[in-house]
Amino acid sequence: MAKRYTYAQTCEDALIEMFRRVGEDYAVWHDTICREDAEWYSRKTWTGAEAADFRKWLVSKLMKRHKLRKREAEKEALWFDLMWGWRVAECNNGKAKK
């Protein structure tokens, strides 16, 4: 029997992946910074391309785990990114400003 995932589990897995992609440990942040700072998501940045790649990864997970159509999964990924995604850094000639 296939494992059934809740949306909460998928969100936590997405957060773990999001932190991994910027070189941070989700467990450390979750236990300290996220509890102290309501705007923890504004402390890190990534490029627009990195954000798009992450959303592509999340869409794939949502489609597989929750049997969503691609359009529905893309909508969910956009909401996730809006709520918890890192800020997208301004670019200057393809290089992110921090």
C-alpha positions in Angstrom: 0.0 0.0 0.0 1.3 3.4 -1.0 2.1 5.9 1.8 -0.5 8.7 2.1 0.8 12.1 2.8 -1.0 15.0 4.5 -0.5 18.5 3.2 1.3 19.3 6.5 3.9 16.6 5.7 4.3 17.9 2.2 4.7 21.5 3.5 7.3 20.4 6.0 9.2 18.5 3.3 9.0 21.5 1.1 10.5 23.7 3.9 13.3 21.2 4.4 14.1 21.3 0.7 13.8 25.1 0.6 16.3 25.5 3.5 18.7 22.9 1.9 18.8 24.8 -1.3 20.2 27.9 0.5 22.6 25.9 2.6 20.7 26.0 5.9 19.4 23.3 8.2 15.7 23.5 8.7 15.8 21.8 12.1 18.1 24.5 13.5 16.1 27.3 12.1 12.8 25.8 13.2 13.9 25.4 16.8 15.4 28.9 17.1 15.0 31.6 14.4 11.5 30.7 13.2 10.1 30.8 16.7 11.7 34.1 17.5 11.1 36.0 14.3 7.7 36.0 12.5 9.4 37.2 9.3 12.1 34.5 9.2 11.5 34.0 5.5 13.0 37.5 4.7 16.4 36.6 6.1 17.6 34.7 3.1 17.4 35.3 -0.6 17.7 33.3 -3.8 17.6 34.1 -7.5 14.5 34.0 -9.6 15.8 31.0 -11.4 16.4 29.2 -8.0 12.8 30.0 -7.0 11.4 28.7 -10.3 13.5 25.5 -9.9 12.1 25.0 -6.4 8.5 25.6 -7.5 9.1 23.0 -10.3 10.3 20.5 -7.7 7.3 21.3 -5.5 4.8 20.9 -8.3 6.2 17.5 -9.0 5.8 16.5 -5.4 2.3 17.8 -5.2 1.2 16.0 -8.3 2.7 12.7 -7.2 1.7 12.8 -3.5 -1.8 14.4 -3.8 -2.8 13.4 -7.3 -3.2 17.1 -8.3 -3.4 18.2 -12.0 -0.4 20.2 -13.1 -2.4 23.5 -13.1 -3.6 22.9 -9.5 -0.2 21.9 -8.3 1.3 25.1 -9.8 -1.3 27.2 -8.1 -0.5 25.5 -4.7 3.3 26.0 -5.3 2.8 29.7 -6.0 0.8 30.0 -2.7 3.5 28.2 -0.8 6.2 30.5 -2.3 4.1 33.6 -1.6 3.6 32.6 2.1 7.0 31.1 3.0 9.4 31.4 0.1 12.7 33.3 0.3 12.9 36.8 -1.1 14.1 36.9 -4.6 17.3 38.9 -4.8 17.7 41.8 -7.2 19.9 40.9 -10.1 22.6 43.0 -11.7 23.9 41.4 -14.9 22.8 37.9 -13.8 24.4 38.1 -10.4 22.3 38.3 -7.2 22.7 41.2 -4.9 22.5 40.3 -1.2 
